Amino acid sequence: MIDHVTIPVSDYDRAKEFYVTALAPLGFELVMEFDGKVGGFARDNRPWFWIREGTPGKTVHVAFTAPDRNSVEAFHQAGVAAGGSDNGGPGLREYHPKYYAAFVLDPDGNNVEAVNHGTD
């Protein structure tokens, strides 16, 4: 099991604004910050997704579990409104019959996904 993930971002404040807004519909909150350049996001108060100001390398793909399809849709809308780019609107995907997901590119081009596996 993964304990935590950290991705470098070129502009911490811009990325923080994006992730605070985009991840809110999924139940994530910014719960820790260090030196105004590192932030940890948590659901249930355990930070496991971190951003830190630095030099981004190759882009990454991070998928967050959504509690239901409405949360997937709210994530997509919030992510685009927060400065992300649409990379695949909410809908069923070919991975399995109930895989409902949406994709948004963050300001550094990372592919951020919200997915519900048919649990709603």
ABEGO torsion letter per residue (X at the ends): XBABBBBBBABAAAAAAAAAAAAAAAGBBBABBBGGABBBBBBGGBBABBBBBBBBBBBBBBBBBBABAAAAAAAAAAAAAAGBBBAEBBEBBAABAABBBBBBBBAAGBBBBBBBAGAX
